[in-house]
Amino acid sequence: MSTPTAARTESQLRRLQEICLRLPDAECRVLGDHADFRVHGKVFAYFLNNHHGDGIVSVCCKSQLGENADRALHDPENYYLPAYIGPRGWFGFRLDRGPVNWSEVENIVENSYRIAAPKSLVRAIDARV
């Protein structure tokens, strides 16, 4: 496994921002190598780059009860439980393991958004489909 370059992680963050900011009322706050994405003050996704020295570049999302552990158990190459937030129902999707499946990223981000967002905004997404 090669170490991701700064240009690659910056490109991944931009791509994640495009995905997240398409969602109604979503906001982004970039803090150095990390970013969080919020809807009405609630975080629904994080971009983490070497969080607490773990060497991982990932997008972290909320999940339904137990889904985070199931993902990490059944597909540890792509999913893991991030420090501190993993035990609270979050999982990480690795962006540092070769080509990224951005359709999968869109799916997990939208599912996380649906957990955090007010019901009226979730209905707005459903109305677009």
C-alpha positions in Angstrom: 0.0 0.0 0.0 1.4 3.4 -1.0 1.1 6.5 1.1 -1.5 8.9 -0.4 0.0 12.1 -1.7 -1.2 15.5 -0.5 -2.6 16.2 -4.0 -4.6 13.0 -4.0 -6.1 13.6 -0.5 -6.9 17.2 -1.5 -8.7 15.9 -4.6 -10.6 13.3 -2.5 -11.7 16.0 -0.1 -13.0 18.2 -3.0 -14.9 15.2 -4.4 -16.4 14.5 -1.0 -17.4 18.1 -0.7 -19.2 18.0 -4.0 -21.1 14.9 -2.9 -22.0 16.3 0.6 -22.8 19.8 -0.4 -25.4 18.6 -3.0 -27.6 17.6 0.0 -30.1 20.1 1.2 -28.7 22.6 3.8 -25.4 20.8 4.1 -22.4 22.7 5.3 -18.7 22.0 5.3 -16.0 23.0 7.8 -12.4 22.3 6.9 -9.9 22.1 9.8 -6.5 21.3 8.4 -6.4 17.8 7.1 -9.9 17.1 8.4 -13.4 18.3 7.5 -16.8 17.8 8.9 -20.1 18.0 7.1 -23.2 19.1 8.9 -26.9 19.6 8.4 -28.6 22.0 10.9 -25.7 21.7 13.2 -25.5 17.9 13.3 -22.5 16.1 11.8 -23.3 13.5 9.2 -19.8 12.9 7.7 -16.2 13.5 8.4 -13.2 13.5 6.1 -10.2 12.2 8.1 -6.6 12.2 7.1 -4.3 10.4 9.5 -6.6 10.9 12.4 -4.7 10.5 15.7 -1.8 9.1 13.6 -3.6 6.1 12.3 -2.3 6.6 8.7 -5.8 6.2 7.2 -7.6 8.5 4.8 -11.3 8.0 5.0 -14.8 9.3 5.0 -16.7 8.5 8.2 -20.4 8.2 8.4 -23.2 7.5 10.9 -25.0 4.2 10.7 -28.1 2.4 11.9 -27.6 0.4 15.1 -25.0 -2.3 14.5 -24.4 -1.5 10.9 -21.0 0.0 11.6 -19.7 -3.2 13.2 -21.2 -5.4 10.5 -19.5 -3.4 7.7 -16.1 -3.5 9.5 -16.4 -7.3 10.2 -17.6 -8.3 6.7 -15.4 -6.0 4.6 -12.3 -5.0 6.7 -10.4 -4.0 3.5 -12.7 -1.1 3.0 -14.4 -0.4 6.3 -13.2 0.1 9.9 -14.3 1.5 13.2 -12.6 4.9 13.8 -11.2 5.8 17.2 -13.6 7.5 19.5 -16.6 7.7 17.2 -16.7 4.0 16.1 -18.2 2.9 19.4 -20.9 5.5 18.9 -22.3 4.1 15.7 -19.9 5.5 13.1 -17.8 3.7 10.5 -15.0 4.7 8.2 -14.8 4.0 4.5 -11.1 3.9 3.4 -10.1 6.2 0.6 -6.5 5.2 0.7 -6.8 1.7 -0.8 -6.6 2.1 -4.5 -9.4 3.3 -6.8 -12.4 4.7 -4.8 -15.9 3.6 -5.5 -17.5 7.1 -5.4 -21.0 5.6 -6.0 -20.6 3.7 -2.7 -19.3 6.9 -1.0 -22.4 8.8 -2.3 -24.6 6.0 -0.9 -23.1 5.9 2.6 -23.0 9.7 2.8 -26.7 10.0 1.9 -27.7 7.3 4.3 -25.8 9.1 7.1 -27.4 12.4 6.1 -30.8 10.8 6.4 -30.0 9.8 10.0 -28.9 13.3 11.0 -31.2 15.6 8.9 -34.6 16.8 9.9 -37.4 14.7 8.3 -38.5 17.7 6.1 -35.1 17.7 4.4 -35.1 13.9 4.0 -38.6 14.2 2.3 -37.0 16.8 0.0 -34.4 14.2 -1.1 -37.1 11.6 -1.6 -39.1 14.0 -3.7 -36.2 14.5 -6.1 -36.0 10.7 -6.9 
